[in-house]
Amino acid sequence: MHTPRGALRVSEEHAVDTPVRDTGSGAPTQTPPPPSPRRRGPGPVVFLVLPGLLTLSAVAGVLALTGGLPDDWTPGGGTQQDAVAGVNDTYGPWLRKAADACSVVTPSVLAAQIDQLTGWDNATAGASGGQGIAAFTDAQWRTWGKDDDGNGTSSPGDPADAIMALGRQDCSLARKVTDLRTDGTVNGDLVDLTLAAYAVGTDAVEKAGRVPADATTYLTEVKALFAKYAEFDREDPSGGAAGAQADAILAPPVTTLTITSPYGSRKHPLTGVTKLHTGVDFGAPQGAQVSAARAGTVVFAALTKAYGNRVVVDHGTIEGKRLQTTYSHLSRIDVTVGQGVQTGTPVGRVGSTGLSTGPHLHFEVIYDGYYTDPQPWLSSSG
């Protein structure tokens, strides 16, 4: 029998037997009771106190079975359901914690996936026969599952463990598709590519070079649920990048920073597709020098389909998170993979290779594996 979400289940093994006093089989001797004063009815104090004592006894019994009040319980607060989309109130903090592992995956993305997979029903098996609210198979759980809530058991049937495992899986996929997009192998929105990789695998995404056709149904269904869980999203979607920028100032990659297309959502002038413009376009004449914005090591330098001639420089870690810059549409590449560069070292020349409408530098900042607005990182902007 299905038990509604939030209902307390007490199994038979927890039932308490009430002792029954054996009065014997023989008939008791009927001895008249001694005379006593006439008994009064219960006074007003009994009427007021007894119900309260019974209530406290019931609460104490429930606490004994459930292990006590939740850590974040407050008087008057809801104990069963969150105001957000009717999700159990204990799930919200876990969704936010799981999403903190990377900036592509947000709490609303995780919540929408779970809704699409099982409708938050822990007893509903997924299409693949998976278990728990995130429908993990045994093989998947061996890879992603952990005892995240510290209760001594790692189980896909434990919602906290399942949410955290889904976050780890999604963030791993996000890193893979980010790498594929960084080297120009695939194009598209990182959230879309991550969800597609979840549905059909990163190999299929890489082969298609975009969201594969057989992932579109899943993608559409999950994205339709984003708004339902928007209130779960953390206030700092940058993943903490802003706090590190004071220690990671970049030098201008070209002499004059004339912005012709800023970071943000835009309609691509050639493909007509509206998506995130992952960097800043600086207008510059053909052949103008492009310089490294910070000391580091060249980790990519080659011709790609979309970015044309592209250079990626790894600058090491800032506050434990990796910082990289990219330089695209170059007419010429002047560095090689593995080469060390200093701030101002020439990496190439401005051009219009790849998907480009004219000479310019497409400059990106990748922090902790994800694109962020380059302008706050630069020492000055034009």
C-alpha positions as CSV (number, residue, x, y, z in Angstrom):
1,M,0.0,0.0,0.0
2,H,1.4,3.4,-0.9
3,T,1.9,5.8,2.0
4,P,1.6,9.5,1.2
5,R,4.8,11.5,1.3
6,G,5.6,12.8,4.8
7,A,3.4,10.1,6.5
8,L,5.1,8.3,9.4
9,R,5.4,4.6,9.0
10,V,5.6,2.4,12.1
11,S,6.4,-1.2,11.3
12,E,5.1,-4.2,13.1
13,E,8.5,-4.8,14.7
14,H,8.2,-1.5,16.5
15,A,4.7,-2.2,17.9
16,V,4.4,-2.1,21.7
17,D,2.6,-5.0,23.4
18,T,0.4,-3.9,26.2
19,P,0.6,-6.4,29.2
20,V,-2.8,-7.9,30.1
21,R,-3.2,-8.8,33.8
22,D,-4.3,-12.4,34.4
23,T,-7.3,-12.3,36.8
24,G,-7.6,-16.1,37.1
25,S,-10.3,-18.4,35.9
26,G,-12.2,-18.7,39.2
27,A,-15.0,-16.3,40.1
28,P,-13.8,-13.7,42.6
29,T,-15.3,-13.5,46.0
30,Q,-17.9,-10.7,46.0
31,T,-16.9,-8.7,49.0
32,P,-18.8,-5.4,49.4
33,P,-16.4,-2.5,49.3
34,P,-16.1,-0.4,52.4
35,P,-18.1,2.7,52.5
36,S,-16.3,5.7,51.1
37,P,-17.0,9.4,50.6
38,R,-18.9,10.2,47.5
39,R,-16.5,10.7,44.6
40,R,-16.5,14.0,42.8
41,G,-16.1,14.4,39.0
42,P,-12.8,15.6,37.6
43,G,-12.0,19.1,38.4
44,P,-11.1,21.8,35.9
45,V,-7.4,21.3,36.3
46,V,-7.7,17.7,35.2
47,F,-9.6,18.7,32.1
48,L,-6.9,21.3,31.2
49,V,-3.8,19.3,32.1
50,L,-4.6,15.7,31.1
51,P,-5.0,16.4,27.3
52,G,-1.7,18.2,27.4
53,L,0.0,15.3,29.1
54,L,-1.4,12.8,26.6
55,T,-0.2,15.0,23.7
56,L,3.3,15.2,25.2
57,S,3.3,11.4,25.7
58,A,2.4,11.0,22.0
59,V,5.1,13.4,20.8
60,A,7.6,11.7,23.0
61,G,6.7,8.3,21.5
62,V,7.1,9.7,17.9
63,L,10.5,11.3,18.8
64,A,11.7,8.0,20.2
65,L,10.9,6.2,17.0
66,T,12.2,8.9,14.6
67,G,15.4,9.9,16.4
68,G,14.3,13.3,17.6
69,L,13.6,16.7,16.0
70,P,15.5,17.6,12.8
71,D,18.5,19.9,13.3
72,D,16.9,22.8,11.5
73,W,13.5,22.5,13.2
74,T,12.1,25.8,14.6
75,P,8.8,26.3,16.5
76,G,6.0,27.0,14.1
77,G,8.0,25.8,11.1
78,G,6.6,23.2,8.7
79,T,7.8,19.6,9.5
80,Q,6.6,17.7,6.5
81,Q,6.5,19.8,3.3
82,D,8.5,22.7,1.9
83,A,6.8,25.7,0.3
84,V,8.6,24.9,-2.9
85,A,6.5,22.7,-5.1
86,G,5.5,20.4,-2.2
87,V,8.9,18.9,-1.8
88,N,9.8,17.4,1.6
89,D,11.4,20.1,3.6
90,T,14.5,18.1,4.3
91,Y,15.4,17.8,0.7
92,G,16.1,21.5,0.1
93,P,19.4,21.8,1.9
94,W,20.7,18.6,0.2
95,L,19.7,20.0,-3.3
96,R,21.7,23.1,-2.6
97,K,24.7,21.2,-1.2
98,A,24.8,18.9,-4.2
99,A,24.6,21.8,-6.6
100,D,27.5,23.5,-4.9
101,A,29.9,21.0,-6.5
102,C,29.7,22.9,-9.8
103,S,28.2,26.0,-11.3
104,V,26.4,24.4,-14.3
105,V,24.2,22.3,-12.1
106,T,21.7,24.2,-10.0
107,P,19.3,22.9,-7.3
108,S,16.4,23.5,-9.8
109,V,18.1,21.3,-12.4
110,L,18.5,18.5,-9.9
111,A,15.0,18.9,-8.6
112,A,13.5,18.9,-12.1
113,Q,15.4,15.7,-13.0
114,I,14.1,13.9,-9.9
115,D,10.6,15.1,-10.7
116,Q,10.9,13.8,-14.3
117,L,12.4,10.5,-13.1
118,T,10.1,9.5,-10.3
119,G,7.9,12.4,-9.3
120,W,9.8,12.3,-5.9
121,D,8.3,8.9,-5.1
122,N,11.0,6.9,-3.4
123,A,9.1,3.7,-4.1
124,T,8.8,4.2,-7.9
125,A,11.3,2.4,-10.0
126,G,12.7,4.3,-12.9
127,A,12.5,3.2,-16.5
128,S,15.8,1.4,-16.1
129,G,14.7,-0.4,-13.0
130,G,16.6,2.1,-10.8
131,Q,15.9,2.6,-7.1
132,G,15.0,5.7,-5.0
133,I,13.9,9.2,-6.0
134,A,16.8,9.5,-8.5
135,A,16.3,6.0,-10.0
136,F,19.9,4.8,-9.6
137,T,20.8,1.3,-10.9
138,D,23.1,-0.9,-8.9
139,A,25.9,-0.2,-11.3
140,Q,25.4,3.5,-11.2
141,W,25.2,3.5,-7.4
142,R,28.6,1.7,-7.1
143,T,30.1,4.7,-9.1
144,W,28.3,7.7,-7.5
145,G,26.7,6.5,-4.2
146,K,28.1,7.5,-0.8
147,D,26.8,7.7,2.7
148,D,26.4,11.5,2.5
149,D,24.1,12.0,5.5
150,G,26.3,9.9,7.8
151,N,23.7,7.4,8.9
152,G,26.0,4.5,8.4
153,T,24.4,3.3,5.2
154,S,24.9,4.2,1.5
155,S,21.6,3.6,-0.3
156,P,19.8,4.9,-3.4
157,G,16.7,4.6,-1.3
158,D,18.0,7.3,1.1
159,P,16.9,10.6,-0.4
160,A,19.9,12.6,0.9
161,D,22.4,10.1,-0.5
162,A,20.5,10.0,-3.8
163,I,20.4,13.8,-4.2
164,M,24.1,14.1,-3.5
165,A,24.9,11.2,-5.9
166,L,22.9,12.8,-8.7
167,G,24.8,16.0,-8.1
168,R,28.2,14.2,-8.4
169,Q,27.0,12.4,-11.6
170,D,25.7,15.6,-13.2
171,C,28.8,17.7,-12.3
172,S,31.1,15.0,-13.8
173,L,29.0,15.1,-17.0
174,A,29.2,18.9,-17.0
175,R,33.0,18.9,-16.8
176,K,33.2,16.5,-19.7
177,V,30.9,18.5,-22.0
178,T,32.6,21.7,-21.0
179,D,35.9,20.2,-22.1
180,L,34.3,19.1,-25.4
181,R,32.9,22.6,-25.9
182,T,36.2,24.2,-24.9
183,D,38.1,22.4,-27.7
184,G,35.3,23.1,-30.2
185,T,34.1,19.5,-30.5
186,V,30.5,20.4,-29.5
187,N,28.4,23.5,-29.4
188,G,25.4,24.4,-27.2
189,D,24.3,25.5,-23.8
190,L,26.2,23.7,-21.0
191,V,23.1,22.8,-19.1
192,D,21.5,21.3,-22.2
193,L,24.6,19.4,-23.1
194,T,24.9,18.1,-19.5
195,L,21.3,16.8,-19.5
196,A,21.7,15.3,-22.9
197,A,24.8,13.5,-21.7
198,Y,22.8,12.2,-18.7
199,A,20.1,10.9,-21.1
200,V,22.2,9.3,-23.9
201,G,25.9,9.5,-22.8
202,T,28.8,11.9,-23.5
203,D,29.9,9.8,-26.5
204,A,26.6,10.4,-28.2
205,V,26.8,14.1,-27.5
206,E,30.4,14.2,-28.9
207,K,29.4,12.3,-32.0
208,A,26.5,14.7,-32.7
209,G,28.5,17.8,-31.9
210,R,25.4,19.1,-30.1
211,V,22.4,17.8,-28.2
212,P,21.5,14.6,-30.0
213,A,18.0,14.2,-31.4
214,D,17.2,11.2,-29.2
215,A,17.9,13.4,-26.1
216,T,15.5,16.2,-27.0
217,T,12.4,14.6,-25.4
218,Y,14.1,14.1,-22.0
219,L,15.6,17.6,-22.3
220,T,12.3,19.2,-23.0
221,E,10.5,17.4,-20.1
222,V,13.2,18.4,-17.6
223,K,13.5,22.0,-18.7
224,A,9.7,22.4,-18.5
225,L,10.1,21.8,-14.7
226,F,12.8,24.3,-14.0
227,A,10.5,27.2,-13.1
228,K,8.7,24.9,-10.6
229,Y,11.8,24.6,-8.5
230,A,13.4,28.0,-9.2
231,E,13.2,29.0,-5.5
232,F,15.7,26.3,-4.6
233,D,18.5,28.0,-6.6
234,R,21.3,29.5,-4.6
235,E,21.8,33.3,-4.7
236,D,25.4,33.0,-6.0
237,P,25.2,31.2,-9.4
238,S,28.8,32.1,-10.2
239,G,30.0,29.3,-7.9
240,G,32.0,31.7,-5.8
241,A,34.1,33.1,-8.7
242,A,33.5,36.7,-7.7
243,G,35.3,36.2,-4.4
244,A,38.4,35.1,-6.1
245,Q,38.7,37.8,-8.7
246,A,40.6,40.2,-6.5
247,D,43.5,37.8,-6.6
248,A,43.2,36.9,-10.2
249,I,43.3,40.2,-12.2
250,L,44.0,39.6,-15.8
251,A,45.9,41.8,-18.2
252,P,44.2,42.9,-21.4
253,P,44.7,40.3,-24.2
254,V,44.7,43.0,-26.9
255,T,45.9,46.6,-26.8
256,T,42.4,48.2,-26.9
257,L,39.5,46.6,-25.2
258,T,36.7,47.6,-27.6
259,I,33.8,45.3,-26.8
260,T,31.7,44.3,-29.9
261,S,29.7,41.5,-28.2
262,P,29.6,41.1,-24.4
263,Y,29.2,37.9,-22.3
264,G,25.7,36.7,-22.0
265,S,22.7,35.3,-23.9
266,R,22.6,36.3,-27.6
267,K,21.5,35.2,-31.0
268,H,24.5,34.0,-33.0
269,P,24.9,36.1,-36.1
270,L,25.7,33.1,-38.4
271,T,23.7,30.2,-36.9
272,G,20.7,32.2,-35.7
273,V,20.7,30.1,-32.5
274,T,20.1,32.0,-29.2
275,K,22.4,30.7,-26.5
276,L,25.0,31.8,-24.0
277,H,27.9,33.8,-25.5
278,T,30.6,32.3,-23.4
279,G,33.1,35.1,-23.7
280,V,33.7,38.7,-24.8
281,D,34.4,39.7,-28.4
282,F,37.0,42.5,-28.7
283,G,37.1,44.3,-32.0
284,A,40.7,44.6,-33.4
285,P,42.3,44.8,-36.8
286,Q,43.4,41.7,-38.7
287,G,46.9,40.6,-37.5
288,A,46.9,42.6,-34.2
289,Q,48.9,40.9,-31.5
290,V,47.0,38.7,-28.9
291,S,48.8,38.3,-25.6
292,A,48.5,36.0,-22.6
293,A,46.4,37.6,-19.9
294,R,48.3,35.9,-17.1
295,A,51.3,33.6,-16.6
296,G,50.5,29.9,-17.2
297,T,50.9,26.9,-19.5
298,V,49.4,26.4,-23.0
299,V,47.2,23.4,-22.8
300,F,45.5,23.7,-26.2
301,A,46.6,25.2,-29.5
302,A,44.9,24.1,-32.7
303,L,42.3,24.7,-35.4
304,T,38.7,24.0,-34.4
305,K,35.5,24.1,-36.5
306,A,33.6,26.7,-34.5
307,Y,36.4,28.7,-32.8
308,G,38.9,28.6,-35.7
309,N,42.5,28.8,-34.4
310,R,42.2,28.6,-30.7
311,V,44.6,28.8,-27.7
312,V,43.8,27.8,-24.1
313,V,46.1,28.8,-21.3
314,D,46.0,27.2,-17.9
315,H,46.9,29.6,-15.1
316,G,46.9,27.1,-12.2
317,T,44.5,27.4,-9.3
318,I,43.0,30.4,-7.5
319,E,41.5,29.5,-4.1
320,G,41.7,25.9,-5.0
321,K,39.8,26.3,-8.4
322,R,41.4,26.2,-11.8
323,L,41.6,29.3,-13.9
324,Q,42.0,29.2,-17.7
325,T,41.7,31.8,-20.5
326,T,41.0,31.2,-24.2
327,Y,41.8,33.1,-27.3
328,S,39.8,32.2,-30.5
329,H,39.4,33.1,-34.2
330,L,43.1,33.8,-34.5
331,S,44.7,34.2,-37.9
332,R,47.8,32.6,-36.5
333,I,48.9,30.6,-33.5
334,D,52.3,31.6,-32.0
335,V,52.5,29.1,-29.1
336,T,52.6,25.3,-28.7
337,V,51.0,22.9,-26.2
338,G,53.1,22.6,-23.1
339,Q,54.8,26.0,-23.6
340,G,55.0,28.3,-20.5
341,V,53.9,31.9,-21.0
342,Q,54.1,35.1,-19.0
343,T,51.7,37.9,-18.9
344,G,52.0,39.7,-22.2
345,T,53.6,36.8,-24.1
346,P,52.2,36.7,-27.7
347,V,50.0,33.7,-28.3
348,G,48.7,34.6,-31.7
349,R,47.3,37.2,-34.1
350,V,43.7,38.5,-34.5
351,G,41.8,36.9,-37.3
352,S,38.4,35.6,-38.4
353,T,38.8,31.8,-38.6
354,G,36.0,29.5,-37.7
355,L,32.4,30.7,-37.3
356,S,33.2,34.4,-37.4
357,T,31.8,37.4,-39.3
358,G,35.0,39.5,-39.2
359,P,38.3,40.0,-37.4
360,H,38.0,40.0,-33.7
361,L,39.2,38.2,-30.5
362,H,36.8,35.9,-28.7
363,F,38.2,35.9,-25.2
364,E,36.9,33.6,-22.5
365,V,37.6,33.0,-18.8
366,I,37.0,29.5,-17.4
367,Y,36.9,29.3,-13.6
368,D,36.5,25.9,-11.9
369,G,35.7,24.4,-15.3
370,Y,32.9,26.8,-16.2
371,Y,32.6,30.0,-18.2
372,T,32.2,33.2,-16.4
373,D,32.0,36.9,-17.5
374,P,35.6,38.0,-18.4
375,Q,35.1,41.7,-17.8
376,P,35.3,41.7,-14.0
377,W,38.6,39.7,-14.3
378,L,40.3,42.3,-16.5
379,S,42.4,45.1,-15.0
380,S,40.6,47.5,-17.2
381,S,37.7,47.4,-19.8
382,G,37.1,49.6,-22.8
